[in-house]
Amino acid sequence: MSIFKNFKYIVLAAVVASCTYDFPEPDVAQPTSGSADLTRIISVGNSLTAGFMDGALYNRGQQNSFAVILAEQAKAVGGGDFNVPEINSENGFFQMGPQGPLGRLVLTVNPNTGATAPAPIGAGEVPGNFAGNKAELNNFGVPGITLLTGLIPQTGGPAVPENPAYNRMYERFASAPGTSTVIGDAAAALATGGTFFTFWLGNNDVLGYATGGASNPAILTSDADFQQRLGAALGAMLQANPDAKGAVANIPSLAVLPYFTLVPWNALPLAQAQADQANAGYVPYNAGLAQVRGLGLISAEEEAYRRIEFSAGQNGFVMDDENLTDLSALGLPSIRQSKPADRATLPLSSALGQVIGGNPALIRGISFPVEDNFVLTPEEQEEISTKITAFNGFINAAVQSNNDRLVLVDVNNLLNRVLSGQVASGGVTLTASIIPPNGGFSLDGVHPNARAHAFVANLFIDRINEKWGANIPHANPNAYIGNDLPR
């Protein structure tokens, strides 16, 4: 089932009239690479480097990743061809549907309700093997990889249940599936003619934990492991060619991603009769809270925080919260209604209000608490923010320790400025949303679209220019497509 099936929280307005962009004046200074050599750029990373967009890897996304745009602009200063492991799919692969593979997400208008929401475009294709020359590849972006899976051969196969590291997106172009590694392949390319590299890994070391509602601590990389793996991966690139310079990007704040902002905390609409019926079911729970507060087991503030009460209109949904005082021994579960500080994940858009297990008495968010994997509590958000700060500290330290050869590309700062409305081109702002034409995120709510990738490429260009006295011309973000208008 698509995670966007019942998504009704996007409002599109005046998008057609806003689709004309103004084009900035071109750079006039003479292009130069300065002391950097961009003859052959090698890029290694995850889905961001690969050009994954709209929940899929597909042709248009691949052709408009920041790495491809950067390499195209570098041609003005002697850069050569930039070869990617083509997916050869117009629609890509979003997920399996009842009739077979479904393709990337597009905005659609529900003919019955008029609601606009992302949905699969239709039939997609399961990714096939790359048929080109693997020895000539420049882009080693693999969707889904962490620092660890970028370093181990199991990522390339075999595809067996006991190998959770397996990644089809790497196997399809790995130099030796099951033996080679993503970092090893990228380093080999840098060692055999590469002159410059981009490195953007580490996002998935925290992203998977966050998108799963912080419900699986086992997949959150520890600080010690992150630091060690970053050193190994970045060190392999530096050692592959001692003359090559590189640009290293950091990890954006997850608070910027629409994946965590599109479903509001009060996403549950109820009529008065529905609210009255739901409230009747929580009379014993609320009374129990009052009793344990009277015994001094919880404060008055926690009693009020946990109390469940619905009204006509938009309501917070009932949810699990492991941060509450454990009263299970007294028969009281750790549940409460969602608050403005909570962040629901995008999959809740289709799960909220659904019947559980075919039992009409169990409705998710009303009589059945929303599970931990659908929501980030304030405590979990703080944990994730602290983790990203630590990881970015390790990335900055690694760059500074190789300051003569590396430059930091602060994508975190860029996207925070996007969130504040401070990023624009030719008078056209880039927004932290999926709404065309200004929205900078593709329809999966996590990955940038092509226009946003152009801004990221320009940030790489700015840092390279500043660091090594180059004058690589900017790309024009307004020449790159954002999200398509609804169908």
N, C-alpha and C positions, 0 to 999 in steps of 0.2 A: 504494500500500500504506500502511496506517495505520502511523504511527511507534510505535504502542502494541501491535502485533499480538502480540508474544511477551513483553509486559511482565509479569514475575512477581515484582517486587520490592516490591510494596505489600502490607502486612499490615493488614487491618481487624479490629478487635476491639471488641466491646461497643458498637458504634455506635448500635444501636437504643435501648439503655438510657440513652444519653448525649444524646438529642435534645431533652430538655426544658430550656429556658433559664429562668433567673430574670430578672425584669424590674426594672431600677433605678427608684428613685423619680424622678418627673418634676421638671424644674426649676421652682422656685416664684417666682423673681424676675420682675419685669415685663419682658417682651421689649422690646428697643429696638435700633435700628440704630446708635445712637451717632452719630458723625460720618461714618459710611459710608452710602451710599445703595444699597440692594440692590433697588430697584424693578424693574430689568431687568438680570439677570446675563447676560453673554456669556462662554462658555467656549471656549477654543481649546486643542487638544492632539492627542495621537495616540490609540492604542487605549485607553489608560487613561481618557481623557476620554470616548471614544465608548461605553465599556461593553462592550468586546470581552471575552468570557469563553469558556472551554471550547473554544478553538480556532476560535471563530466570532463573528460579530456576529449576534445574534438578539434577539427581542423582550425576553425577561426580562433579558438583560444590559444592553441599552440603557436599560431602565426603572429599572435599579438602579445606574447609574454614580454615582460620588461627586458629579458635577456635578448630576445630577438630585436626589439626596438633599439636597445643599446648598441647591438652589433651593427644595425643598419645605420645608425648615426655615426658610428666609428669608421664607416667606409670613407667619410670625408677626410679622415686623417690616416688613411692607409690600411684600414681594417679589411679583412677578406670575407669570404663566405662564412655563413654560420649555419651549420647543418643540424637539424633536429631529427629525432627518431619519429618520423611522421606516423600519425595514427590512421590516416586515410579514412576518416569518418566525418561526415557532415553533422551527424547528430550525436555521436559519441555514445557512451554507456553510463546511464544514471543508476539503474537498478533493474533486476529481473521483474517482469510483470507476468500476469496470468497467461498472456499469449507470447511471451518471449521477452527479449531485452528491450528496455525502454530507453529513449534517448534523453539528451540534456533538457534542462528546464527552460520554459518560455512563459511569459505572462499571458494568461488567458482570462477571458471574461465568461463567467458562468451564465448561460442563457436563462436560467431559472431565477437566480438571485441577483444577478448583476454584479456580484462580487468579483474583484480582480485579484488573481493569485497565481503564483508559479505552479506549473504542472508540466509533466513530461511532454515533449513535442510530439511524441509518437514512437514509432519503432526506432530502436538504436542498434548498435552493433557491439558484440563482445570484442574487446581489443585483440587484434591479431598480431603476429610477429612482425617486427620491423624488417622490411625487405631490402633496405639499402646497405651501404658500406659502413659497418660499425666502426671501422678504423678512422673514418672521416667525421665522426660526430663531434659537435661542439657543445650541445646541450645535454647535460646529465641530470636534469630535473626529474625526480621520481615522486609522484603523488603518494602521500602517506608515510614516507620514511622519517624516522627519527635519526639522531646521531648514531645510535647503536645499529640500527638496521642499514645505515649507510656504510657501516664498517664490517659487516659479517656476510659471508657467502650464502648463508641460508636464505637471504632475501631473494635470491635468484632461483630458488627451488630447492628441493622438489615440493610440489603442491600436495602435501599430505597433512592429515590432522595434527600430527605431532610437530609440525613446523609452523608455528604461529608467525614467524618472521616473513614467510613467503609473500612476495609482492609481484603480481602479474605484470604491473606496469614497469618493473625493472627486468623481469625475465624476458620480456618481449624484445629487448635490445641489449641485454647483458652480453659482454664479450664471451663469457663462458658460464652459462647458467648453472648455479649450484657451486661454482668454484670462484668466480670473480666477485668483486664488490663494487658498489656504486662509487665509493671514494677511490678505489683502485683503478677503475676504468677512467675516471676523470683525471686522476694523477698521471696515468699512462698517456692520455691525450695531451696533457700539459708538457710532459717530458719529451714528446715526439712532435715538436713544432709549435706547441702552445707558447704564447708570449705574455698573456694576461689572464686573470681568472676572476670570476665572481663567486662568492660563497654565501649561501643563505640557507642555513640549517639551524635547527633548534626549536622552531615553532611547534612542531608536532610532539616535542618532549613535554609540552604542557597543554597543547590544544585538545588532544584526545581526551585528556582528563576533564577539561573544562566543558567540552561539548557533551560529555556524558554526565553532566550535572555533578561532577566531582564525586561520583559514586564508586569509582574503582581506583583506590590509591595505588594499586600495584602497577598501574601504567604511568604514574607520574615519576619522572626521572629525578633522582636525588641530586642534590647540589654537587656532591663528590663525583658521581658518575658523569654528570653533565660536563664538569670541568675536565675530567680525564678524557672523555670521548671527544670533546671539542678540540683539545690539544692534539689528540691522535689524528683526527680528520683534517684539521687545518695544517698540522705539521706535515702530513702526507703531501698536501698540495704544495707547500713551501719547499719541501725537499725534492719534489719531482723536477723542478726547474729553478735553480738558485738565482736565476736572473729575472724570473717572472714576478711582476707585481700583482696585487690583488685588491679587490674591494669587498668588504665583509659587511653584510646587513644584520641588523639586530631584530628583536622580536617585538611586534606591536602589542599594545594593550588589547586584551580581549574585549574590554568595555566598548571599543569602537565598533565591533562587528555587529551588523544587523541581526545575526543569528541569536544574539542575546538581548535584542531590543525590540524586535518586531511583535512579539506576543506580550501584551501588557499584563501587569500584575492582577488587574481586575478584569480578566478576560471572560468571566463567566456571567452571561446575561440570564436573569431569572424574572419571571412574572411573580406577582405577589403570592398567588396560590402555590407556586413552586417553592418560593422562599419559606412560606409557612410550613409546608410539608417537610422541607429539609430541616428547619429549626426544631421541629418536634422530635426528630431523630437524635438531636444533640442535647436534649434536656438532661439526660443522665450524665453525659460527659461534662457539661458545664457545672452541674451540681457537684460532681466529684471534684472538680478543680476548686470550687469554693470550700469544700471540706478539707482538702489537703493544705490549702492556704491557711485555713483556721488552725491546723495542726502545726503550722510553721515550716512545712516542708517546701513550700514555694513562696515567693514574695507576692504582694498584691500586683506588682507590675507584671510578673510572669503570668499570673492568673488572667489578667486583662489581655496579655499578648496571645495567650493560647485559646481564649474564649472564642467559640464559633457561633456566628450569628449572621444570617443572610437577610437581605432586603430586596425589594423590587428594584430592578436596574442592574448595573454592572457590579459584580461581586468578586472579591478575592476567592480563590479556590482552596479547598482543604488540601493540605500537603503534609507529607512526612517531614520532620525536622529533628535530626539526631542531636542537635545542639541543645535541645530542651532538657530540662531535668527529667531523668528516667523515673517514671512513675508506673512502669509496667507491673511491678509487684502489687500495686494497688488496683490493677485492672484498667489503668488509664494510658492510652497510647500516646506517643510523642508526635502529636499532630497539632496543627493550627491553620488559620487561613493565611494566604499569601498577603504580603505587605508591599508598599511602594519600593522598598529597598531590595526586594527579591528580583532575580532575573530568570525568567522562564526561558528555556531553550526552544528553538524553532519547532522541533518535533511535537511539542505539546499542542501546537495549532491543530493537529489532526487527532490527537489523543484525548483532549479535554472534552468532557461531556459524553464520552463513549461508554457503552455498556461493557462490563467486564465479565468475561467467561459466559456470555449468553444469559446472565442473570439480570433482569431488568431492575432489580432492587439495588444493584451495585453500579453506580455511575461515577466515573472518574472525575474527581474534583468536587463532588457533592457528598455522596454516601461512601465513596471509596477514595482514600487519600491519593493525591498525585505522588508518584514515586520519586525518590531522590534523584534519579537520572534525568528528570525533566526540569529541575530547578537548581539554580545556584543561590544559596542563602548568603546573607552579608558576610558571615564567617568564612564561607568557601570562596567568595569573591576576594576577600582580603588575603586568604592563603594563596590564591592564584596570582594576585597582583604582587605579593611578596616574592613568589617564585620567579615571575618574569623579571622583576628587578634584579634578583640574584643572577639569573642567567645572563641578562644583559650586562651585568657587571663583569662576568667571566668573559663575555665576548669582547667588551671594551678593553679588558686587561690583556687579552690575547693579541688584539690589534696593536695596543701600545707597546707590547714587548717585541713586536716586529714592525716598529713604526717606520723604518726605512722602506719597507716593502708593502705595507698594508695601509688601507684607509678605512675608517668606519663610515658606514652609510646608515644614518639614523632614521630608519623607516618608522620607528616608534613615534618619534617626534612629528614626522610628516603626517601620519594618520591622526595623531592627536590634534594637529592643526586643521585637518579635514573636519574632524568632529566639531571644531570651534568655528567652522566656516571661513577659515583664513587661507584656503588654497583655491586658486583660480587661474585660468588661462584666457587671455583675450576678453576679460570681463565675465567669463562664464565660470561659476563656482563649482567645485567638486564637493559633493555631500556624502556623508556616511550613511547612505541608504541604498536601496535597490530600485528606487523610483526613477524612471527616465524623465528627462534626459540627463539630469545632473548627478544622479546616484552613481557612486563610485564602486559599489560592490555588485558582483554578479548575483544571480537569483538564488544561489545556495546560501547567501548571507554571510559567507566566510571569505571567499576569494575575490580579489579585485576584478573588475571587468577591463576591457582593452583600454578604455580611456584612462582609467586609474593606473594601469600598468605604464602608460606613457609618462605620467607624473613620477612614478617610481624610477623609470629609466632616466628621467631628467635629474632626479636626485643623485643617482649614481654618477651621471655626467658632471654635475656640479662638484661633487667631492673629488672626482678624478682630476677635473680641471684645477681645482684649488690646490690639491696635493702636489701635482706634478707639472704645473704650469702649462697644462694643455688648453686647447680651445675647441673641444668637441661641440658641434652645434646641437642645440636642443631639438628634440622632437616637438611637434605641435600636437598637444593632447586633443585639441578640437578636431583633428583629422582622424581620430580613432573613435570607433563606435562605442557607445555605452551599452545600455540594455535596450533591446528591441521594444517597441510599443506593443501594447496588448493585442492579441489576436481576436 
